[in-house]
Amino acid sequence: MPKSAYRLRLPGPTEVPARVLLATARPVLNHRGPEFAEMLGETADMLRPVMGTRNEIMVFASSGTGVMEAAVANTIAPGEKVLILTNGQWGGRFKSIATALGLGNDVEEIEVAWGDAVSGEALRERLAGGGYAAVIAIHNESSTGAVSDLEAIGAAVAETDAILIVDSVSGLGGIEMRQDDWGVDVLVSASQKALMCPPGLGLASVSDKAWKRIDAERGQARFYWDFRKALDWAKKGQTAFTPPVTLVAGLHEALTAMHEEGMANVLSRHARLSAALRAGAEALGLALFPSSPITSNTVGVFHVPEGIDGTAIVRAMYEDHGSVIAGARNAFRGKMIRIGTMGSISVEDILMDLDHLGQVLVKLGADCDAEAGVDAASTFLGRNG
C-alpha cells in the first residue's frame, strides 16, 4: 500500500470529479423510459461540439477497443484493402483487430518511428496508388505522446474514395477535434480519459460518406456492434442494447461541467498544464519522448535519465507518494514514463506530480535538484497565467 493518499495520474483511466461520481450514484433509470431518453439526448447534444460534428452520436457499453473493433467491423468487408498509420501501440491494436476479423491479408501500414507521426504528404503519396477502402489513424498516441495532424490526413483521404477512421480515445476533450471540418468519417472514443468519467462507455460518430459503406451489406460480421441498429435507436433517445445507465448519467454530468468551463477554456487548460509538466520534467533531466510536430496535451511521455530504471520510478511514485503513473509495456519498458494530463487536472496536480517525481529521482540516484521541476513549472505558469 502507498504511504500517502492514492492519486490516479495515468494517461487513462483518470480521476473522476466528485460531482460526476455523485451523478453515477443516482437511481437507475429505465433505459427505455422518457427520463433516460432525455438524458441521452442531452449527452449527445453536448458531445457534438466536443467532437466537432453534426452527426448522431452512438453510445455503447464498451471500452475504447470495443468501438475500435466496431469501426472496422461495420465499414470494411473481406477482400477490401485497409491502410493503417502506425506510430505506436494503438496502430498495432487496429492491425490486430483487422486480423481477428479476417482482414489481415488486406491490411497495409505506413509505419514511422514511435514518437513520430505520419505526415499528410506521405499519406497522399501512398494513396496515389488507389484501391484502399479505409485509412485508419490515431489522433493522440498515448504510448508515445505524439499527435497526428488530422487536418492534413483528412485532406489527403478526402481526395480518394477511402474513408478515414480515427481513434481519439485519449484525445477527445483534451485536444481539439473538428470531425466534420477535417474529414474524419468514423470517430471513436471512450469515457475514461479526458471526458473524466469511469470506464465503460464507447462513443462513435459517423459521416454520410461512411454510412454509404455501412449500409451496403457486403459480408461484414456484426450484431452487437452493428452501427445501423445503434443509429436507429439513437434517433429514439435509446441504445440498441441495455446501456450502463449510471455511466451515461456520469458522462452527462461531466459534459455539463466541461461546457460550464467552456470548451475553449478546457482545451487551453490542457495545453497550459501539459506544457508546465514538460517544462518541469525537462528541468529534472527527463527529455521529451515524442518527436512529432504536434505534442500531446493529454499525456506527458518522457525518456528516463541514463542509469535510472523507469519501472523503479513508477514503483517509487506509488509506494512513496501514492501517485500512480505509467511506464511502458513494450520495447521501451524501463526507458520511459508517462503521466496523464487529461480530465479535471489542476495546477496543484501538476506541481504535486513534479514534487513527487523530483524526490523519487533523487532517491534513485539521478543527478538533479529535487525542487527543480516544481520551480520550472511554477515559472512557466507565472509567465503563462
Beta strands, then each sheet from edge to edge (+ up, - down):
strand 1: 7-8
strand 2: 57-61
strand 3: 81-86
strand 4: 107-111
strand 5: 132-138
strand 6: 140-141
strand 7: 146-147
strand 8: 163-167
strand 9: 186-190
strand 10: 201-206
strand 11: 294-295
strand 12: 299-303
strand 13: 323-324
strand 14: 336-340
sheet 1: 1+ 13+
sheet 2: 2+ 10- 9+ 8+ 5+ 3+ 4+
sheet 3: 6+ 7- 11+
sheet 4: 12+ 14-
end
